Amino acid sequence: MKRKIVVLGGGISGYGSAILAKKKGFDTFLTDMGKIAPKFKERLEEWGVEYEEGEHTEERILDANEVIKSPGIPDTAPIVVKIRERGIPVISEIEFAARYKGVAKTICITGSNGKTTTTSLIYKIMVDAGRKVSLGGNIGESFAYSVATDKYFWHVLELSSFQLDGCFKFKADIGVLTNITPDHLDRYDYKLENYARSKMRITQNQGAADFFIYSADDHETNVMLDQMDDTLRARQLPFAINTAIASGEGDAILEGHTFTATVGKKSVTIDTRKMQIEGMHNIYNAMSAALATLAAGVDPRSIKRSIYDFSPVEHRLEPAGKRDDIEWVNDSKATNVDSVWYALESMKRPTVWIAGGTDKGNDYTPLKEFARRKVRALICMGVDNSKLTRDFAGIVPIIRDCHTFEEAMVAAREVAQEGDTVLLSPACASFDLFRNYEERGRMFKEWVKQNVINE
């Protein structure tokens, strides 16, 4: 009798998991309370996967031997609670796909900020070096779908804390932790320590042949490492700007405008002034990417070429247009306070800052000094802006309380002056007004194009 796999959620991780389960001979059923995108339905039908949308058939779900849960579904969801009460194992797509990846190795990137840029840069370096590599996890294709449909030698995976929570036997051959700052605390009982523990799962099951790359400048990471004592067996590769570090395995250190990344006997030196991605946060991202790809055996000269050639990621400090000496910048991916800190840190001109959305337990204190020095106007864009307006009253001279996207954009255009930068860097999730941060960023870029550039 076939083992029964139920996949909860029909998004990118769900459809990939269902197809891999079907290919491996499981009795497979996918269920989604919402609507499944037509492109995913086409692939499910092509592979003969049974699915439902708009409902959960509990009897069938609770008959599963194992459930693969999409990361966006919280453990508190009623159906998940019932599954766990039945003692049915609940895992992530990452855990499931790793069982079938064969000899392929993984480079896994997690952290509160910089994940997407670092992952994209590592992937570019690997592709440019001629490696057979997939891009998955939070970006790119579903990891499970890549495993089901092709044979890769490397998988570069951006992993959220939610995905790591569903990993138990999975191991990162090369694990990268960019940093740990408050984010998604609403899913972790509003306790930073709980969230930090989830991030540190990037190191679980690693052995002496594996690598763990982390920021020696990051306070929370250092706190967690101290708590782990001698349980971390991977070779450690720290990177730092502010901290003197020494590691026998290698490290990356910024001195002046250049950093040198070293792993074993190989090293690469990067002049940060030649990089297309700007700001201190991107120096961190490039250091961790250089260490990861050196650890993967890529030639240092190839790494250098790829880092210099890499351009900004969509929705991360992405130029959206300029007119009348007013710059418009799309940083929609900045969904937490720390991401906005780096965005404001990189601002060179007076800033009209558009922020707001679904608050995730934010403490805005770290942003107040930058706001005082750099932000001329704050445009609040969300259903409820009371926390933002309260926290920045008396710090930012102009504050506009806007409850729709259009209202916020018109207000930003009205207050922006020659020499300003209009920065969309929300510090919040997008779900009150948008489907996701990508939709928010694309709407911003389209509005700027239609109402500023082409007016």
C-alpha positions in Angstrom: 0.0 0.0 0.0 1.3 3.4 -1.0 2.4 5.9 1.7 0.1 9.0 1.7 1.6 12.4 1.3 -0.5 15.5 1.8 0.9 18.9 0.7 -0.6 21.9 2.5 -0.5 25.0 0.2 -0.4 25.3 -3.6 2.2 28.0 -4.0 5.7 27.5 -5.4 6.9 25.2 -2.6 3.7 23.2 -2.6 3.3 22.4 -6.2 7.0 21.4 -6.4 6.7 19.1 -3.4 3.6 17.5 -4.8 5.2 16.8 -8.1 8.3 15.3 -6.5 6.1 13.1 -4.2 4.1 11.9 -7.2 7.3 11.1 -9.1 8.6 9.1 -6.1 5.5 6.9 -6.1 3.6 8.4 -3.1 -0.2 8.7 -3.0 -0.2 12.5 -3.3 -2.8 15.1 -2.5 -2.4 18.8 -2.5 -4.9 21.1 -0.7 -5.1 24.9 -0.5 -7.7 27.0 1.2 -7.2 29.8 -1.3 -6.9 29.8 -5.1 -4.0 28.0 -6.8 -2.3 30.0 -9.6 -3.2 28.8 -13.1 0.5 28.1 -14.0 0.8 25.8 -10.9 -2.5 24.0 -11.7 -1.3 23.3 -15.2 1.9 21.6 -13.9 -0.1 19.6 -11.3 -2.4 18.4 -13.9 0.4 17.6 -16.3 1.9 15.3 -13.6 -1.5 13.8 -12.6 -1.4 15.2 -9.0 -4.8 15.3 -7.3 -5.6 18.7 -5.7 -8.3 20.9 -4.3 -8.6 24.6 -3.8 -10.9 26.8 -1.6 -11.3 24.2 1.0 -9.5 21.5 3.2 -11.0 18.0 3.1 -10.1 17.1 6.7 -10.8 13.4 6.4 -8.3 13.0 3.6 -5.7 15.3 5.2 -5.8 13.5 8.6 -5.3 10.2 6.8 -1.8 11.2 5.6 1.4 9.4 6.7 3.3 12.7 6.4 2.4 16.4 5.6 4.5 18.8 3.7 3.5 22.3 4.9 4.1 25.5 2.9 6.2 28.0 5.0 3.5 30.7 4.9 1.0 28.6 6.9 1.6 29.2 10.6 1.6 26.3 13.1 -1.4 27.9 14.8 -3.6 27.3 11.7 -6.5 25.0 12.8 -5.7 22.3 10.2 -2.1 22.2 11.3 -3.1 21.9 15.0 -5.4 18.9 14.1 -2.6 17.3 12.0 -0.2 17.5 15.0 -2.8 16.2 17.4 -3.0 13.1 15.3 0.8 12.7 15.6 1.3 13.1 11.8 4.8 14.4 11.0 4.8 17.9 9.5 7.9 18.8 7.4 9.0 21.5 5.0 9.6 21.3 1.2 13.3 21.7 2.0 13.4 18.6 4.3 11.4 16.5 1.7 13.4 17.5 -1.4 16.8 16.9 0.4 15.9 13.2 0.7 16.1 12.8 -3.1 18.9 15.3 -4.1 21.5 12.5 -4.4 25.1 13.6 -4.3 24.3 17.2 -5.0 25.5 19.7 -2.5 23.7 22.7 -1.0 24.7 26.3 -0.3 22.0 27.6 2.1 21.5 31.2 3.0 19.4 32.5 5.9 19.3 35.7 8.0 17.0 38.6 8.7 18.5 40.8 6.0 20.5 40.4 2.9 19.3 36.9 2.1 18.0 37.6 -1.4 21.0 39.7 -2.6 23.5 37.2 -1.1 21.7 34.2 -2.6 21.4 35.8 -6.0 25.1 36.8 -5.9 26.2 33.3 -4.9 24.0 31.8 -7.7 25.5 34.2 -10.3 29.1 33.3 -9.2 28.3 29.6 -9.5 26.6 30.0 -12.9 29.5 32.2 -14.2 31.9 29.5 -13.0 30.1 26.9 -15.2 28.6 24.9 -12.3 25.3 22.9 -12.8 23.3 24.8 -10.2 19.7 25.4 -9.3 18.3 28.5 -7.5 15.5 27.8 -4.9 14.0 28.1 -1.5 12.4 31.6 -1.2 13.5 32.7 -4.7 13.9 31.0 -8.0 12.3 27.6 -8.7 10.9 25.2 -6.1 13.8 23.1 -4.7 11.6 20.0 -4.9 10.7 20.7 -8.5 14.4 21.2 -9.4 15.1 17.8 -7.7 12.2 16.2 -9.5 13.0 17.4 -13.0 16.8 17.7 -13.5 20.1 16.6 -12.1 22.1 19.4 -10.4 25.4 19.2 -8.7 24.7 22.3 -6.5 21.5 23.8 -5.1 21.7 27.4 -3.9 18.8 27.9 -1.5 17.5 31.0 0.3 15.8 29.7 3.5 13.5 31.5 5.8 13.1 30.7 9.5 9.7 29.1 8.7 11.4 26.7 6.2 14.1 25.9 8.7 11.5 25.2 11.4 10.3 22.3 9.2 13.8 20.8 8.7 15.0 17.9 10.9 17.5 15.7 9.1 18.3 18.3 6.3 21.9 19.5 6.3 23.5 22.5 4.6 26.9 21.7 3.1 27.7 25.4 3.2 25.5 27.4 5.5 25.4 31.2 5.5 23.8 33.3 8.2 23.8 37.0 7.2 22.5 38.4 10.6 19.8 38.1 13.2 17.6 41.1 13.9 14.0 41.3 15.1 11.6 40.0 12.3 8.5 37.9 12.1 8.2 38.0 15.9 4.5 37.6 15.6 5.2 34.0 14.6 7.7 33.5 17.6 5.6 34.6 20.6 7.3 38.0 20.2 10.5 36.6 21.6 13.7 37.4 19.7 15.4 34.3 21.2 12.8 32.0 19.7 13.3 33.5 16.2 17.2 33.4 16.7 17.0 29.7 17.5 15.1 29.1 14.3 17.8 30.9 12.3 20.6 28.8 14.0 18.9 25.7 12.6 21.0 26.4 9.5 23.9 24.7 11.4 22.0 21.6 12.5 23.4 18.3 11.3 26.6 20.0 10.0 29.8 18.0 10.4 33.5 18.7 10.2 33.5 18.7 6.4 30.9 21.4 6.2 31.2 25.2 6.4 29.3 27.8 8.5 29.7 31.4 7.4 28.4 34.2 9.7 28.9 37.9 10.6 31.2 38.4 13.5 29.8 41.9 13.8 26.3 40.7 14.5 25.4 40.7 18.2 22.6 38.2 18.2 24.6 35.7 16.2 27.4 35.9 18.7 25.0 35.4 21.6 23.6 32.3 19.9 27.1 30.9 19.2 28.1 31.4 22.8 25.1 29.4 23.8 26.0 26.6 21.4 29.4 26.0 23.1 31.1 23.1 21.4 28.0 21.7 19.6 28.9 23.5 16.3 31.1 21.0 14.4 31.3 22.8 11.0 34.3 24.8 9.9 33.6 28.4 10.8 34.2 31.3 8.3 33.4 34.6 10.0 33.2 37.9 8.1 33.5 41.4 9.7 33.9 45.1 9.2 34.1 46.2 12.8 35.6 43.2 14.6 39.1 41.8 14.8 38.7 38.1 14.0 41.0 35.2 13.5 39.9 31.8 12.2 42.2 29.0 11.2 39.7 28.0 8.4 39.4 31.4 6.9 37.6 34.7 7.1 36.7 37.9 5.3 37.8 41.3 6.7 37.2 44.9 5.3 40.2 47.3 5.5 39.6 50.7 4.0 37.8 50.2 0.6 38.9 46.6 0.1 38.1 43.2 1.7 40.0 40.0 1.5 38.1 36.7 1.8 40.1 33.6 2.6 39.2 29.9 2.7 42.1 27.6 3.4 44.9 28.5 1.0 42.7 30.4 -1.5 41.7 34.1 -1.2 40.1 36.9 -3.2 40.5 40.6 -2.7 37.6 42.9 -3.7 37.7 46.7 -4.2 34.3 47.7 -3.0 34.4 50.9 -5.1 34.2 48.7 -8.2 31.0 46.9 -7.0 27.7 48.0 -8.7 25.8 47.3 -5.4 26.3 50.1 -2.9 26.1 50.5 0.8 27.7 48.8 3.8 25.0 46.1 3.8 26.1 45.0 0.3 29.8 44.8 1.4 28.6 42.3 4.0 26.6 40.4 1.3 29.6 40.3 -1.0 31.9 39.1 1.8 29.6 36.2 2.7 29.1 35.3 -1.0 32.9 35.3 -1.6 33.5 33.0 1.3 30.7 30.6 0.3 31.9 30.3 -3.3 35.5 29.9 -2.2 34.3 27.1 0.1 32.6 25.6 -3.0 35.9 25.5 -4.9 35.3 28.4 -7.3 38.4 30.0 -8.7 39.1 33.4 -7.0 39.5 35.2 -10.4 36.0 34.1 -11.4 34.6 35.2 -8.1 36.1 38.7 -8.5 34.7 39.1 -12.0 31.2 38.0 -11.0 31.0 40.3 -7.9 32.1 43.3 -10.0 29.5 42.4 -12.6 26.6 41.9 -10.2 23.8 44.5 -10.4 21.1 45.3 -7.8 18.3 42.9 -7.0 14.7 43.9 -7.8 12.9 45.6 -4.9 16.2 46.1 -2.9 17.4 49.7 -3.2 16.4 49.5 -6.8 16.5 52.8 -8.8 12.9 53.4 -10.1 13.5 56.7 -12.0 14.7 60.3 -11.7 13.2 63.6 -12.8 13.7 67.2 -11.8 16.7 66.0 -9.7 14.3 63.9 -7.5 15.3 60.2 -7.3 12.7 57.4 -6.7 14.1 54.2 -5.1 12.2 50.9 -4.7 13.2 49.1 -1.4 9.9 47.2 -1.0 11.7 44.1 0.2 12.7 46.0 3.4 10.0 44.4 5.5 11.7 44.9 8.9 13.5 47.6 10.9 17.0 46.4 10.2 16.6 46.4 6.4 15.4 50.0 6.6 18.3 50.9 8.8 20.7 49.9 6.0 18.6 51.7 3.5 18.6 55.0 5.4 22.3 54.5 6.2 23.0 54.5 2.5 20.9 57.6 1.7 23.1 60.6 0.6 20.3 63.1 -0.1 17.4 64.5 1.9 14.8 61.7 2.0 11.1 61.4 1.6 10.5 58.0 3.3 7.4 55.9 2.5 6.8 53.3 5.2 4.1 51.3 6.8 2.0 48.2 6.3 1.3 45.2 8.6 3.5 45.7 11.8 5.3 42.6 12.9 6.1 43.8 16.5 8.5 46.5 15.3 10.7 48.6 17.6 11.5 51.8 15.5 14.1 53.1 18.0 17.2 52.1 15.8 15.8 54.3 13.0 15.2 57.5 14.9 18.7 58.9 14.6 18.8 58.4 10.8 15.3 59.8 10.6 16.3 62.9 12.5 19.3 63.5 10.3 18.2 62.4 6.9 14.4 62.2 6.6 12.6 65.4 5.6 9.2 63.8 5.3 7.6 60.5 6.3 4.7 59.2 4.2 2.8 56.5 6.2 1.1 54.0 3.9 -1.1 51.5 5.7 -4.5 50.6 7.1 -3.3 51.6 10.6 -0.4 54.0 10.9 -0.8 55.0 14.5 2.5 53.4 15.7 4.6 55.0 13.0 3.1 58.5 13.4 3.4 58.3 17.2 7.0 57.1 17.1 8.3 59.7 14.6 6.3 62.7 15.8 8.8 65.5 16.7 11.6 63.6 14.8 10.5 64.0 11.2 9.3 67.5 10.3 6.5 66.4 7.9 4.4 63.3 8.5 1.5 62.3 6.2 -1.0 59.7 7.3 -2.2 57.9 4.1 -4.4 54.8 4.0 -4.1 53.8 0.3 -1.3 53.3 -2.1 -2.5 56.1 -4.4 -2.9 58.6 -1.6 0.6 57.9 -0.4 2.3 58.2 -3.8 0.5 61.5 -4.5 1.6 62.8 -1.0 5.2 61.8 -1.7 5.2 63.6 -5.0 3.7 66.7 -3.4 6.3 67.0 -0.7 9.4 65.9 -2.7 11.8 68.8 -3.7 14.7 69.1 -6.1 17.7 67.2 -4.6 15.5 64.7 -2.6 15.3 60.9 -2.8 11.8 59.3 -2.4 12.5 56.0 -0.7 9.9 53.2 -0.5 11.3 51.2 2.5 8.3 50.0 4.4 9.7 48.3 7.5 6.5 46.3 7.5 4.8 43.4 5.7 2.6 44.2 2.8 -0.5 42.2 3.5 -2.8 45.0 4.5 -2.8 46.7 1.0 -0.9 44.2 -1.2 -0.6 40.5 -2.0 3.2 40.6 -1.2 6.2 42.9 -1.3 6.8 42.2 -5.0 3.4 43.6 -5.9 4.0 46.6 -3.7 7.4 47.2 -5.4 6.1 46.8 -9.0 3.1 49.1 -8.3 5.6 51.7 -7.0 7.8 51.4 -10.1 4.8 51.5 -12.5 3.3 54.6 -10.7 6.6 56.4 -10.9 6.9 55.6 -14.6 3.4 56.7 -15.4 3.1 59.8 -13.1 6.6 61.1 -12.7 8.8 60.0 -15.6 6.2 60.0 -18.4 3.9 62.8 -17.2 
